Amino acid sequence: MTDRLLARCLWLLIMSMIAACAMGCLILVYHGLFRLVTLQFESGGVIAASGAALGAACWVLCKHSDDLIDRRRP
C-alpha cells in the first residue's frame, strides 16, 4: 500500500515538473518572439534563448521520465 502511494506521488511530482517546464518554455519563447517582433533584439534574444534552454530541459525530463519514476521493465 505504501509503495503504491509513494510511486503515485513520485509520478505526480515528475509529471508536474514536466508540465511546468513545458508551460514555462512556451511562455518564454512566445514572450521572446514578441519582443523580437517589436525590435527589442537584446532582451528578446535572451528571453527566447532561456525558453529554448527550458524546452531542452523538458525534453530531457520526458526522455528519462521512466527512469526517474523507477518504472523499469524487466
C-alpha positions as CSV (number, residue, x, y, z in Angstrom):
1,M,0.0,0.0,0.0
2,T,2.7,2.5,1.0
3,D,4.8,1.6,-2.1
4,R,2.0,2.3,-4.4
5,L,1.2,5.6,-2.7
6,L,4.9,6.6,-2.9
7,A,5.1,5.6,-6.5
8,R,2.0,7.6,-7.4
9,C,3.4,10.7,-5.5
10,L,6.7,10.3,-7.4
11,W,4.8,10.0,-10.7
12,L,2.7,13.2,-9.9
13,L,5.9,15.1,-9.0
14,I,7.7,14.1,-12.2
15,M,4.7,14.9,-14.4
16,S,4.2,18.2,-12.7
17,M,7.8,19.1,-13.3
18,I,7.4,18.2,-17.0
19,A,4.2,20.2,-17.3
20,A,5.7,23.3,-15.5
21,C,8.8,23.1,-17.7
22,A,6.7,22.9,-20.9
23,M,4.5,25.8,-19.8
24,G,7.4,27.9,-18.9
25,C,9.1,27.1,-22.2
26,L,6.1,28.2,-24.2
27,I,5.6,31.4,-22.2
28,L,9.3,32.4,-22.5
29,V,9.6,31.5,-26.2
30,Y,6.5,33.4,-27.2
31,H,7.4,36.4,-25.0
32,G,10.9,36.5,-26.6
33,L,9.3,36.2,-30.1
34,F,7.0,39.1,-29.4
35,R,10.0,41.2,-28.1
36,L,11.9,40.3,-31.3
37,V,9.0,41.4,-33.5
38,T,8.9,44.8,-31.7
39,L,12.6,45.2,-32.5
40,Q,13.9,44.7,-28.9
41,F,16.6,42.3,-30.0
42,E,18.8,42.1,-26.9
43,S,16.0,41.3,-24.4
44,G,14.1,39.2,-26.9
45,G,17.0,37.1,-27.7
46,V,17.9,36.4,-24.1
47,I,14.3,35.5,-23.3
48,A,13.9,33.3,-26.3
49,A,17.2,31.5,-25.6
50,S,16.2,30.9,-22.0
51,G,12.9,29.4,-23.2
52,A,14.8,27.2,-25.6
53,A,17.0,26.0,-22.7
54,L,13.9,25.3,-20.6
55,G,12.5,23.4,-23.6
56,A,15.6,21.3,-23.7
57,A,15.3,20.5,-20.0
58,C,11.7,19.5,-20.6
59,W,12.8,17.2,-23.4
60,V,15.3,15.5,-21.1
61,L,12.7,15.1,-18.4
62,C,10.4,13.5,-20.9
63,K,13.1,11.2,-22.3
64,H,14.2,10.0,-18.9
65,S,10.8,10.0,-17.1
66,D,10.6,6.2,-16.8
67,D,14.0,6.1,-15.1
68,L,13.1,9.0,-12.8
69,I,9.8,7.3,-11.8
70,D,11.6,4.0,-11.4
71,R,9.3,2.2,-13.8
72,R,11.9,-0.3,-15.2
73,R,10.7,-3.2,-17.3
74,P,12.4,-6.5,-16.7
